[in-house]
Amino acid sequence: MFRVRFHGRGGQGAKTASQILSSALFLEGFEVQDAPRYGAERRGAAMFAYVRAARAPIQERGVIARPDLVVAIDDTLATMPAAAVLQGVAQDTVVLIQSAEPAEAWRPRLNAPCELLVLAPPPGAAAQAEAPFGGVRCAGAAARLLGVVGRASLERALEAELAGLGERLIEQNRVHALAGFDALAPHAGRVRGDAPRAAEAPPDWIAVPLDDAAIAAPDIHATGTSAASPTGLWRVLRPVIDYEHCKRCVWVCGTYCPDSAIRAGEDGRPNIDYDHCKGCMVCVTVCPPHAIHAVPEREAA
């Protein structure tokens, strides 16, 4: 059995990549599963999708805890603990990161007992957020690493999954998927889906004593707060205010901001709380004088 996880941010195509790969495996005669797992279901938030494929009926269910192949579509997630990209990675796991930096730069950062490969992102993208074909590129690369998917099956699967997008977009996606497929040709069949693995021990039952209802009842006695949750980590594009053109109409951008991350300062100018700005770019769209611009997070940092 092959067990594959795709990690990305909402909107980068991790779910689509898993669907293309599973369809290609199905065309090659495999039984398949594929499913996405979302967190906040917001663009830019960390999420993942997983694929299982076997020649026999698949009895496993749920999230893959012990993957054979992990694909990070966005390299900013690789070192983010909350994204759990390296969860369950072992010595025989292959980790593929789409990044402009070489594998030599990533090995000391990850310090993980696995084989690490790097796939160059689509050319011409100034930032990962501006790489709309990164997901299909990784789907093609993953298909090559498994070594059981032919070029024709990959193309047929891509056409089936993207059928509603029109011929022009399908052709663009095909070019990038095949580019990823060809780029990993030296590593074809590197993923060993049939590698022997130790049986996982079942979880132990925990005996919970029967306490008085005042103690055991599932009541919440304290107010919750989102202030301690730094949701700005989701952001790949940062809204930046050009105060020379700002008209201080903060009631516009401040009202439309879905997270109340824009508020007026003492001088009346809008200020953005980057700890809680998720990078949805609504403020960029609604700003009347067009004084707010989207800047790739890496440039802003």
C-alpha angles and dihedrals in degrees: 000000000000118000115193132177124194115200122195145126124274108280097024097099105254092137092047090048091054091049093050092048094047092048091050090050090049090054087053091057101265129138105236145193126190130172139156126231116206131192113192095351092230128131109265095022117125114260139153142206128205139207131199122189130178141156089237132050111292115236097177119098137185134028118347107250097177109038129191092202129024119190120194108198091183114043092204087073095057095081097032108105094205091059091059093207092156096043110134094004114152137176094279094047119107115216117198118192123189102220143136089227121085126251090252089066093050102047096072091043095054098033089191128151096241144095109269125206130176128213117199112238121243110292119257097030111131091195138013089252089060094055103094094170097051093104097055090042089058091045090058092046092050091050090054093048091054089055095209101087119086125213092249093053091050091053093047092049092049092050091050096048095044097038094124096056099075132248097282095055092041090055092049091050091047091055092053095042091052090045089058090045092053095042091062095046092113088059099044113150093011092133112084105205093173095054112138114251135185117257112257115240115243116248117267121242115246116215109222114200118233106250133182113283091247087064105030101039114107095244125147110219099177132062118251126233135196093198091091093054110087097211089167085088087078092065123107095165122045124209109228122192120224099210093192089069098030113115093196092242088147092159087075104050092029093053096046095046103106092207100044088239094141119073136160119258126217090274092053095251119131116251124197120221099218092186088069104024106111095194099246090148094220089132090055089055099047101039104119097209092037090239095144118079133188113239124183108255093235091056092047092048 
